[in-house]
Amino acid sequence: MKIASALAASASLLMLPALAHAEAPKVVVSIKPIHSLVAAVMQGIGEPSLIVEGSASPHTYAMKPSNAAALQEADLVFWVGPGLEAFLDRPLETLGGKAKVIELEDAPGVETLPLREGGAFEAHDDDEHGEEGHGAEAHASHEAEGTDVHAAHEDEAHEQHASEGHGDDEHGHGEIDMHLWLAPENARAMATEIAHALEEADPQNAKAYRANLVALEKRIDALDGEIRSLVEPVKSKPFVVFHDAYQYFERHYGVRVAGSITVSPETLPGAERLSQIRAKVTELGATCVFAEPQFEPKLVNVVIEGTPAKSGTLDPEGGALAAGPDLYFDLMKSIGTSLRDCLTSGS
């Protein structure tokens, strides 16, 4: 009997970690890059649920019944904010009643950049980066085009906003570019906010969350250095992207995004816009034009037709990657590697 009692006691002790794991807060995360940061902070404690799975994009996502059920059960919900995951705005009000909602664009330490309205924005960037000679050349080129093209770009942006029902109020937040995670310093700030929210919701595991945060910060620092080495040889080469999602990466690493095919992926560009971008690619000698896996790649082929530019793929939201704690690192390294490979092959 003593042996049986001892075995029963040992079995109950072995079950304690499982009970602690089961009591971890129910966490729901909007998109893959943020989910990756949350999963890294929660490693060994619990697993967050992801809303925008697979290759879906938050720009065009429609809620599923399983997403609604997850929100109703959630203790914590992490998202970037309504400027990116607009599809979540109303469900968070109606379904996430008991959950604490953390809007990471407001996290302490997160630095935001204003949304760029037009697709041909290289003149502004070059002036800000202070590149010798090219800033003045780009500015002169921009002036030579006249204001019609710029106005057309702005009109397209405003029409798109209106067609989606995004008035000034909904785009509030100072017209912020919401792809915040593409700057490592923002990822660190968001990870800190994620850890604080988890500690508050689950003080029993606070020490583990803090330890995971320290490990995550070290990985982000190492990643930052690796990407700098990847892009350093190609920093001066201009390239065009499908939509303007890379401003934070561009500023942090000093790469030269010359423009985008479309203002926003919800609205595909017309023939006139594609013609303008093709002319811009030729004018700037852009080495590469990058597609995204979630959107129509044929548009990139149309833009590079008749130009020496190559095509490549960038994936700012990790649509082609497996969700989990490693996704953020795979995503960022993939962008750096794709830039290096395409811009080097075009030299």
Secondary structure as UniProt FT lines:
FT   HELIX           2..22
FT   STRAND          27..29
FT   HELIX           32..42
FT   TURN            43..45
FT   STRAND          49..50
FT   TURN            54..55
FT   TURN            58..59
FT   HELIX           65..73
FT   STRAND          76..79
FT   TURN            82..84
FT   HELIX           86..88
FT   HELIX           89..94
FT   TURN            97..98
FT   STRAND          100..103
FT   HELIX           104..106
FT   TURN            108..109
FT   HELIX           122..129
FT   TURN            132..133
FT   HELIX           134..145
FT   HELIX           147..163
FT   TURN            164..165
FT   TURN            168..174
FT   HELIX           180..182
FT   HELIX           184..201
FT   HELIX           203..205
FT   HELIX           206..231
FT   HELIX           232..234
FT   TURN            235..236
FT   STRAND          238..243
FT   HELIX           247..253
FT   STRAND          256..262
FT   TURN            265..266
FT   HELIX           271..284
FT   STRAND          288..291
FT   TURN            293..294
FT   HELIX           298..304
FT   TURN            305..306
FT   STRAND          310..313
FT   TURN            316..317
FT   TURN            319..320
FT   TURN            325..326
FT   HELIX           327..345
//
